[in-house]
């Protein structure tokens, strides 16, 4: 595969624990479903034990997911990742550049110029918009906000919004809590 992160052991424990808690299952319930012992499952969750592929598959089955998903949601052990301004070619169709690589708790993108202003966004979790250059008009919950360079708009999870650049070469940074994170209690309950 040649993945440069191979030397970093993935900490799958936190992903297993998040998934188990999301399903409101006890370790005992997972042990019963997977055929693995409670102490072993506890060690997996605390990253004291590294499960074999077959053990991880048993855990994944018990949590109604897959080993691949659990590994994707795993945290690389203490990583620092630098994304250079010129390091990635932006997608010039949409002129958007991701500022965070991989599967993390935060997602961030830089938008340059305009994008499909008719598109309405609604994120599950909180989001921050920062105008690095230019000007933007944001419509959120029926109100219009005009943002200039250096202005910041914070939108809590669930707020419907759309935005458009009002001057050429506008650059905005959007940072959001990733969709897979259970950051907010489900308000619909």
N, C-alpha and C positions, 0 to 999 in steps of 0.2 A: 504493500500500500504506500509506504514512504511518507506517512503523515508525520510532520515535524514535531507533533505533540506526543509521539509514542512514549517518550521517556517520562511524561507526566502521568502518573497513575490517575485514572479517573476516579473521583470520589462518588461512587454510585449510592452510598449510604443515604445522603440527604435526599436524593431523588426517590429512593424507596420509601423513606419516611414521609415525604410530602405526599406521595401517592397514597400511602396507607391511611394517612390522616384525612386526606380528601375523601376517601371512601368510608371514613369513620370506623375503621377496623382496628381491633386490638392485635398485639403481636401473637396472642394465643390463637386468634381466629386465622391469622395468616399461616401460623405453624400448622394448624389443622388442615387447611386447604392445600398447603404446599408439601406436607410431609417432612418439613425441616423443623428442627427444635427451636424453641423460644430463645435460648441463649445464643444459638448460632445466628438467628435473625437479628437479635439485638446487636451482636458483633458486626453484622453486615451494615446495619443502620449507623453504627458509630465508626464505621470504617476501620474496625479492628480486624476484620476478616475480609479477604477478597474472595467472593464467591466464584466457583467455576462457572463456565457457561451454562452447564445443565442446572446447577443450583439457581442461577439467576433466572433461567427460563421457568423454573418451578415457582419462584417468587413472583415473576411477571404474570404467570397464569393466575396465581392466587389473587393478584391485584388487577385482574382483567386488563392487562396491557401486554406489551412484548418486551423482550430483553433489549431490542434495538431502541425502543422508545425510552426505556430507563437509562440506557447509556447516553442517548441524545440529551437527556435532561440532567445528566450527571455534571458535577462541577469539576473542571480541571483543577487539580490541587494547586491552590494559590498561584494564579497566573497573572502576568502583566502583558498586555498586548497593545502595541503602538500602531496606530493607523496613520500613515503619512498623508499629507495633503495631496501629493502627486502619486501615491502608491497604487491606487486602484483607479481603473478607468471608470468614470461614472457612466451610467446607462444614459446615453444622450437622447434617447427617445423621451425619457421622462426626466432626465437630468437630475437623478437622485443618487446619492452615494451613501452606502451604509457605513456608519462610523464605528459599529461594533461587529466583530466577526464572531461567528459561532452562536451557541445557545446559552445565553446569559440572562440574568434577571432584568437587565435594562436593554432596551433597543433604542438606537439613535440613528437618525438619518439627516443628511444635509440635502436640501432642495435648492437648486440653482435655477433662476429664471422662473417661468410659470409652469403650472401643471394643470390637469383637468379640473377647472374651477367648479364644475358642476358636481364633482364627486363629493359625496357627504361621508364623513368619517365618524365612527363611533367606536371608541376603544374601551375594552373591558376595565382597564386600569388607568391610573392618573398619567397625565402627559404634560410636558412643558414645551412651549414654543418660544424660541429666542431668535430675534431678527439680527443677523450678523451684518447685513448690508441691505439697503433699499427700504421698501415699505410693503406692508401686507394689510389686507383687509380680511378680517375673520368674522364669520357669522356663527354665533354659538347660542343655542337655545333662543333663537329669534332676535338676538341683539347683535348689532354690528360693532366691531372694535377695529380702530385704525392703529396699526403698530408701525413705529419707525425704527431706525437702526438703534440697537441696544435695548429695545423694549422686550418684555417677557410676558407671556400669557400662560397661566396655569389652568388646566382643564381637569376636573376630577373625572374618574371613570364613569362611563355611561353618558357623558355629555355629547350630544350630536353637534357636529360643526363642519364647516367647509371654509376654505380660504382661497385667496387669490393674490398674486403679486400685483402691485399697482404701479411699480416702476420696473424698467428692464434690469436684468442682472441682479435681481433680488436674491439674497441667500438667506435661507432660514434653517435653523437647527431644530429638529423635533426629537425630544428624548421622552421615551415612554417606558413604563414598567411593562415587561413582556407579557403577552397574552396568556402564557402557560402558568403565570404566578397567581396564586390565590391571595391577592393582596387585599381585596375588599370582600366583605360579606356580601353574598348575593342579595341585592336589595329587593328582589322579587318575591323572596320567601315570606 
